[in-house]
Amino acid sequence: MGRVQHTGRRLFMLDFGLARQYTTASGDVRPARSAAGFRGTVRYAAINAHKNKEMGRHDDLWSLFYMLVEFVNGQLPWRKIKDKEQVGLMKERYDHRLLLKHLPSDFRSFLEHIQSLQYVDKPDYLMLAGVLERCMKRRGVRDCDPYDWEKLAEAPQSVTTSSSSAAVPSKPQQRIIANVTKCQDKLKRTSLCCNPFFNIGLTLQCRWVEKLVEQGNSCNLGVKARHANPFYRRAPSESYIYHSDS
């Protein structure tokens, strides 16, 4: 994400791991190699990558197109094929217009444009960006809309609000909660952890009691807590801790 205020919500994606300079010092496009080898991810790679041909700027747009299709459709037709050669053959023979079924109609011009490009051709980036901008505008998407992670950051507030408005526990439930609190306080003051799993068992017991409170049940904590705690080993001097006052 951008580091200054005017780019703080702008996402920059950089990956030069398999990049190759395609122009010379004079700005001319370098001649294509006769064999370049496969580079990229099989699912999103352009057909030229499968053919081990030199890849140009339009091949990056093919990968972008495949990713956009997967974002919208949820999958690509060759998603279950692992063999690189078979995926390449399927891409070569597949009618790519079928991938536009659930995409905005504007993407037909996107597809037709990248299909018309060759290695030396410069893509019309302004036209392609305009396709995306028109789709956003038609669907009411704005640049200032929150990202998914910004929406998630707001979620705990709603959870806190809903929990604070919960109903007050009944008297039987309050007794159960009081007993659990008494257990926890007593553990802080005594040395009952000769069993290394004791605290795990206490955690399980507390969760079980919380479940009972949610269901509005009352219980005899002294009897049922021992069943809920599989690691419980009662110390003789502290046996009263787990018994209900009622």
C-alpha positions as a LaTeX table, in Angstrom:
\begin{tabular}{lrrr}
\hline
Residue & $x$ (\AA) & $y$ (\AA) & $z$ (\AA) \\
\hline
Met1 & 0.00 & 0.00 & 0.00 \\
Gly2 & 1.08 & 3.58 & $-0.59$ \\
Arg3 & 3.12 & 5.20 & 2.17 \\
Val4 & 1.96 & 8.81 & 1.74 \\
Gln5 & $-1.50$ & 10.27 & 2.19 \\
His6 & $-2.52$ & 10.55 & $-1.47$ \\
Thr7 & $-1.45$ & 6.93 & $-2.17$ \\
Gly8 & $-2.41$ & 5.43 & 1.21 \\
Arg9 & $-5.26$ & 3.40 & $-0.31$ \\
Arg10 & $-3.52$ & 2.54 & $-3.55$ \\
Leu11 & $-2.28$ & $-1.02$ & $-3.97$ \\
Phe12 & 1.05 & $-1.54$ & $-5.74$ \\
Met13 & 1.87 & $-5.07$ & $-6.97$ \\
Leu14 & 5.51 & $-5.66$ & $-7.93$ \\
Asp15 & 7.09 & $-8.98$ & $-8.88$ \\
Phe16 & 10.28 & $-8.99$ & $-10.94$ \\
Gly17 & 11.23 & $-12.59$ & $-10.15$ \\
Leu18 & 10.78 & $-13.78$ & $-13.75$ \\
Ala19 & 10.94 & $-10.38$ & $-15.46$ \\
Arg20 & 13.09 & $-9.71$ & $-18.52$ \\
Gln21 & 13.86 & $-6.36$ & $-20.07$ \\
Tyr22 & 12.05 & $-6.30$ & $-23.40$ \\
Thr23 & 13.46 & $-3.06$ & $-24.81$ \\
Thr24 & 16.95 & $-1.99$ & $-25.83$ \\
Ala25 & 18.76 & 1.16 & $-24.70$ \\
Ser26 & 17.20 & 2.99 & $-27.65$ \\
Gly27 & 13.67 & 1.95 & $-26.63$ \\
Asp28 & 13.13 & $-0.61$ & $-29.38$ \\
Val29 & 11.60 & $-3.97$ & $-28.57$ \\
Arg30 & 14.25 & $-6.69$ & $-28.34$ \\
Pro31 & 14.02 & $-9.49$ & $-30.89$ \\
Ala32 & 12.16 & $-12.52$ & $-29.61$ \\
Arg33 & 14.19 & $-15.60$ & $-28.74$ \\
Ser34 & 13.45 & $-18.81$ & $-30.61$ \\
Ala35 & 12.91 & $-20.67$ & $-27.33$ \\
Ala36 & 12.37 & $-19.03$ & $-23.98$ \\
Gly37 & 11.21 & $-21.85$ & $-21.70$ \\
Phe38 & 8.10 & $-21.93$ & $-19.55$ \\
Arg39 & 7.74 & $-19.17$ & $-16.99$ \\
Gly40 & 4.77 & $-18.48$ & $-14.73$ \\
Thr41 & 1.93 & $-20.32$ & $-13.00$ \\
Val42 & 0.27 & $-23.05$ & $-15.07$ \\
Arg43 & $-3.28$ & $-21.98$ & $-14.27$ \\
Tyr44 & $-2.80$ & $-18.34$ & $-15.33$ \\
Ala45 & 0.05 & $-18.55$ & $-17.84$ \\
Ala46 & $-0.50$ & $-17.29$ & $-21.38$ \\
Ile47 & $-0.57$ & $-19.72$ & $-24.28$ \\
Asn48 & 2.83 & $-18.44$ & $-25.45$ \\
Ala49 & 4.31 & $-19.56$ & $-22.12$ \\
His50 & 3.04 & $-23.10$ & $-22.71$ \\
Lys51 & 4.60 & $-23.02$ & $-26.19$ \\
Asn52 & 7.94 & $-21.89$ & $-24.73$ \\
Lys53 & 7.77 & $-18.73$ & $-26.84$ \\
Glu54 & 9.11 & $-15.33$ & $-25.95$ \\
Met55 & 6.48 & $-13.50$ & $-23.94$ \\
Gly56 & 5.54 & $-9.88$ & $-24.45$ \\
Arg57 & 3.42 & $-7.30$ & $-22.73$ \\
His58 & 0.19 & $-8.84$ & $-24.00$ \\
Asp59 & 1.01 & $-12.13$ & $-22.25$ \\
Asp60 & 0.91 & $-10.38$ & $-18.89$ \\
Leu61 & $-2.58$ & $-9.19$ & $-19.82$ \\
Trp62 & $-3.62$ & $-12.76$ & $-20.61$ \\
Ser63 & $-2.65$ & $-13.76$ & $-17.08$ \\
Leu64 & $-4.60$ & $-10.79$ & $-15.71$ \\
Phe65 & $-7.61$ & $-11.82$ & $-17.80$ \\
Tyr66 & $-7.52$ & $-15.39$ & $-16.45$ \\
Met67 & $-7.34$ & $-14.11$ & $-12.87$ \\
Leu68 & $-10.28$ & $-11.74$ & $-13.39$ \\
Val69 & $-12.33$ & $-14.60$ & $-14.83$ \\
Glu70 & $-11.52$ & $-16.75$ & $-11.80$ \\
Phe71 & $-12.45$ & $-13.90$ & $-9.44$ \\
Val72 & $-15.90$ & $-13.63$ & $-11.02$ \\
Asn73 & $-16.65$ & $-17.24$ & $-11.99$ \\
Gly74 & $-14.90$ & $-18.85$ & $-9.05$ \\
Gln75 & $-12.88$ & $-21.22$ & $-11.23$ \\
Leu76 & $-11.24$ & $-21.79$ & $-14.60$ \\
Pro77 & $-12.11$ & $-24.73$ & $-16.90$ \\
Trp78 & $-8.65$ & $-26.29$ & $-16.47$ \\
Arg79 & $-8.48$ & $-25.93$ & $-12.68$ \\
Lys80 & $-8.30$ & $-29.70$ & $-12.04$ \\
Ile81 & $-5.66$ & $-30.45$ & $-14.68$ \\
Lys82 & $-2.14$ & $-30.67$ & $-13.28$ \\
Asp83 & $-0.16$ & $-31.44$ & $-16.43$ \\
Lys84 & 1.28 & $-28.28$ & $-17.97$ \\
Glu85 & 1.09 & $-29.56$ & $-21.53$ \\
Gln86 & $-2.56$ & $-30.58$ & $-21.23$ \\
Val87 & $-3.49$ & $-27.18$ & $-19.77$ \\
Gly88 & $-1.71$ & $-25.48$ & $-22.68$ \\
Leu89 & $-3.61$ & $-27.54$ & $-25.25$ \\
Met90 & $-6.93$ & $-26.81$ & $-23.55$ \\
Lys91 & $-6.24$ & $-23.08$ & $-23.49$ \\
Glu92 & $-5.30$ & $-23.16$ & $-27.18$ \\
Arg93 & $-8.48$ & $-24.99$ & $-28.22$ \\
Tyr94 & $-10.90$ & $-23.38$ & $-25.79$ \\
Asp95 & $-13.36$ & $-20.75$ & $-26.98$ \\
His96 & $-12.42$ & $-17.93$ & $-24.62$ \\
Arg97 & $-15.69$ & $-16.14$ & $-25.28$ \\
Leu98 & $-17.33$ & $-18.72$ & $-23.03$ \\
Leu99 & $-15.33$ & $-17.29$ & $-20.12$ \\
Leu100 & $-17.25$ & $-14.02$ & $-20.50$ \\
Lys101 & $-20.58$ & $-15.56$ & $-19.56$ \\
His102 & $-20.74$ & $-14.03$ & $-16.07$ \\
Leu103 & $-18.47$ & $-11.06$ & $-16.70$ \\
Pro104 & $-19.64$ & $-7.55$ & $-17.64$ \\
Ser105 & $-20.23$ & $-7.13$ & $-21.36$ \\
Asp106 & $-17.37$ & $-4.60$ & $-21.51$ \\
Phe107 & $-14.89$ & $-7.43$ & $-21.10$ \\
Arg108 & $-15.56$ & $-8.60$ & $-24.64$ \\
Ser109 & $-13.49$ & $-5.64$ & $-25.89$ \\
Phe110 & $-10.81$ & $-6.54$ & $-23.32$ \\
Leu111 & $-10.59$ & $-10.08$ & $-24.70$ \\
Glu112 & $-10.71$ & $-9.04$ & $-28.34$ \\
His113 & $-7.92$ & $-6.54$ & $-27.81$ \\
Ile114 & $-5.45$ & $-8.93$ & $-26.21$ \\
Gln115 & $-6.29$ & $-11.56$ & $-28.85$ \\
Ser116 & $-5.24$ & $-9.11$ & $-31.57$ \\
Leu117 & $-1.82$ & $-8.34$ & $-30.05$ \\
Gln118 & 1.53 & $-9.81$ & $-31.07$ \\
Tyr119 & 4.86 & $-9.85$ & $-29.27$ \\
Val120 & 6.04 & $-6.40$ & $-30.44$ \\
Asp121 & 2.67 & $-4.64$ & $-30.06$ \\
Lys122 & 2.04 & $-2.16$ & $-27.28$ \\
Pro123 & $-1.29$ & $-2.76$ & $-25.52$ \\
Asp124 & $-3.79$ & 0.06 & $-25.27$ \\
Tyr125 & $-3.60$ & 0.36 & $-21.50$ \\
Leu126 & $-5.86$ & 3.39 & $-21.37$ \\
Met127 & $-8.62$ & 1.50 & $-23.15$ \\
Leu128 & $-8.26$ & $-1.51$ & $-20.87$ \\
Ala129 & $-8.28$ & 0.69 & $-17.76$ \\
Gly130 & $-11.41$ & 2.36 & $-19.14$ \\
Val131 & $-13.11$ & $-1.04$ & $-19.31$ \\
Leu132 & $-12.52$ & $-1.58$ & $-15.61$ \\
Glu133 & $-13.56$ & 1.96 & $-14.71$ \\
Arg134 & $-16.85$ & 1.65 & $-16.63$ \\
Cys135 & $-17.63$ & $-1.61$ & $-14.90$ \\
Met136 & $-16.98$ & $-0.04$ & $-11.51$ \\
Lys137 & $-19.09$ & 3.02 & $-12.28$ \\
Arg138 & $-22.01$ & 0.95 & $-13.58$ \\
Arg139 & $-22.06$ & $-1.10$ & $-10.39$ \\
Gly140 & $-21.64$ & 1.83 & $-8.02$ \\
Val141 & $-18.12$ & 0.88 & $-6.92$ \\
Arg142 & $-16.05$ & 3.87 & $-5.80$ \\
Asp143 & $-12.33$ & 4.29 & $-5.22$ \\
Cys144 & $-13.06$ & 5.40 & $-1.66$ \\
Asp145 & $-15.00$ & 2.23 & $-0.77$ \\
Pro146 & $-13.39$ & 0.23 & 2.09 \\
Tyr147 & $-11.27$ & $-2.79$ & 1.30 \\
Asp148 & $-12.23$ & $-6.19$ & 2.73 \\
Trp149 & $-9.70$ & $-5.89$ & 5.57 \\
Glu150 & $-11.07$ & $-2.46$ & 6.44 \\
Lys151 & $-14.55$ & $-3.96$ & 6.75 \\
Leu152 & $-13.21$ & $-6.72$ & 9.01 \\
Ala153 & $-11.64$ & $-4.11$ & 11.26 \\
Glu154 & $-15.12$ & $-2.74$ & 11.94 \\
Ala155 & $-16.64$ & $-6.15$ & 12.78 \\
Pro156 & $-15.56$ & $-6.38$ & 16.48 \\
Gln157 & $-17.49$ & $-3.20$ & 17.24 \\
Ser158 & $-20.76$ & $-4.80$ & 16.17 \\
Val159 & $-19.96$ & $-7.91$ & 18.20 \\
Thr160 & $-19.30$ & $-5.81$ & 21.30 \\
Thr161 & $-22.52$ & $-3.90$ & 20.82 \\
Ser162 & $-24.60$ & $-7.06$ & 20.49 \\
Ser163 & $-22.99$ & $-8.71$ & 23.51 \\
Ser164 & $-23.48$ & $-5.64$ & 25.67 \\
Ser165 & $-27.19$ & $-5.64$ & 24.92 \\
Ala166 & $-27.64$ & $-9.28$ & 25.95 \\
Ala167 & $-30.19$ & $-10.13$ & 28.63 \\
Val168 & $-29.11$ & $-10.24$ & 32.29 \\
Pro169 & $-28.50$ & $-13.86$ & 33.47 \\
Ser170 & $-31.12$ & $-15.41$ & 35.71 \\
Lys171 & $-30.38$ & $-16.23$ & 39.36 \\
Pro172 & $-29.52$ & $-19.93$ & 38.68 \\
Gln173 & $-27.19$ & $-18.82$ & 35.91 \\
Gln174 & $-25.61$ & $-16.24$ & 38.20 \\
Arg175 & $-24.91$ & $-18.98$ & 40.77 \\
Ile176 & $-23.19$ & $-21.07$ & 38.11 \\
Ile177 & $-21.05$ & $-18.13$ & 37.03 \\
Ala178 & $-20.20$ & $-17.37$ & 40.64 \\
Asn179 & $-19.00$ & $-20.93$ & 41.21 \\
Val180 & $-16.72$ & $-20.82$ & 38.17 \\
Thr181 & $-15.31$ & $-17.50$ & 39.33 \\
Lys182 & $-14.71$ & $-18.99$ & 42.78 \\
Cys183 & $-12.80$ & $-21.89$ & 41.19 \\
Gln184 & $-10.60$ & $-19.56$ & 39.19 \\
Asp185 & $-9.87$ & $-17.32$ & 42.17 \\
Lys186 & $-9.01$ & $-20.32$ & 44.35 \\
Leu187 & $-6.61$ & $-21.66$ & 41.74 \\
Lys188 & $-4.69$ & $-18.40$ & 41.83 \\
Arg189 & $-4.14$ & $-18.78$ & 45.58 \\
Thr190 & $-3.44$ & $-22.49$ & 45.89 \\
Ser191 & $-1.12$ & $-25.02$ & 44.33 \\
Leu192 & $-3.41$ & $-27.57$ & 42.71 \\
Cys193 & $-1.48$ & $-28.01$ & 39.47 \\
Cys194 & 0.32 & $-31.22$ & 40.30 \\
Asn195 & $-1.47$ & $-32.58$ & 37.23 \\
Pro196 & 0.00 & $-30.77$ & 34.18 \\
Phe197 & $-3.34$ & $-31.11$ & 32.39 \\
Phe198 & $-5.35$ & $-29.56$ & 35.21 \\
Asn199 & $-5.57$ & $-26.11$ & 33.63 \\
Ile200 & $-6.64$ & $-27.65$ & 30.32 \\
Gly201 & $-9.40$ & $-29.51$ & 32.11 \\
Leu202 & $-10.49$ & $-26.35$ & 33.91 \\
Thr203 & $-10.72$ & $-24.57$ & 30.59 \\
Leu204 & $-12.93$ & $-27.32$ & 29.20 \\
Gln205 & $-15.07$ & $-27.15$ & 32.32 \\
Cys206 & $-15.53$ & $-23.38$ & 32.03 \\
Arg207 & $-16.52$ & $-23.68$ & 28.39 \\
Trp208 & $-19.06$ & $-26.34$ & 29.34 \\
Val209 & $-20.53$ & $-24.05$ & 31.99 \\
Glu210 & $-20.67$ & $-21.17$ & 29.53 \\
Lys211 & $-22.65$ & $-23.43$ & 27.19 \\
Leu212 & $-25.11$ & $-24.17$ & 29.95 \\
Val213 & $-25.53$ & $-20.47$ & 30.62 \\
Glu214 & $-26.22$ & $-19.85$ & 26.95 \\
Gln215 & $-28.92$ & $-22.54$ & 27.01 \\
Gly216 & $-30.45$ & $-21.11$ & 30.19 \\
Asn217 & $-29.84$ & $-24.28$ & 32.22 \\
Ser218 & $-29.16$ & $-24.72$ & 35.90 \\
Cys219 & $-26.97$ & $-27.53$ & 37.15 \\
Asn220 & $-25.32$ & $-29.20$ & 40.10 \\
Leu221 & $-21.81$ & $-28.02$ & 39.45 \\
Gly222 & $-20.32$ & $-30.39$ & 42.00 \\
Val223 & $-21.50$ & $-33.49$ & 40.08 \\
Lys224 & $-21.40$ & $-32.43$ & 36.44 \\
Ala225 & $-18.17$ & $-30.45$ & 36.48 \\
Arg226 & $-16.15$ & $-33.59$ & 37.20 \\
His227 & $-17.57$ & $-35.23$ & 34.07 \\
Ala228 & $-16.85$ & $-32.14$ & 32.02 \\
Asn229 & $-13.20$ & $-32.10$ & 33.17 \\
Pro230 & $-11.51$ & $-35.35$ & 32.04 \\
Phe231 & $-8.23$ & $-34.33$ & 33.72 \\
Tyr232 & $-9.81$ & $-33.47$ & 37.06 \\
Arg233 & $-8.06$ & $-34.92$ & 40.11 \\
Arg234 & $-9.61$ & $-33.52$ & 43.28 \\
Ala235 & $-7.29$ & $-32.51$ & 46.07 \\
Pro236 & $-8.85$ & $-33.64$ & 49.40 \\
Ser237 & $-8.39$ & $-30.26$ & 51.08 \\
Glu238 & $-9.96$ & $-28.39$ & 48.18 \\
Ser239 & $-12.89$ & $-30.66$ & 47.38 \\
Tyr240 & $-15.47$ & $-28.08$ & 48.36 \\
Ile241 & $-14.45$ & $-25.76$ & 45.51 \\
Tyr242 & $-16.46$ & $-27.63$ & 42.92 \\
His243 & $-19.71$ & $-27.92$ & 44.85 \\
Ser244 & $-22.65$ & $-25.61$ & 44.32 \\
Asp245 & $-23.79$ & $-23.43$ & 47.20 \\
Ser246 & $-27.42$ & $-24.32$ & 46.54 \\
\hline
\end{tabular}
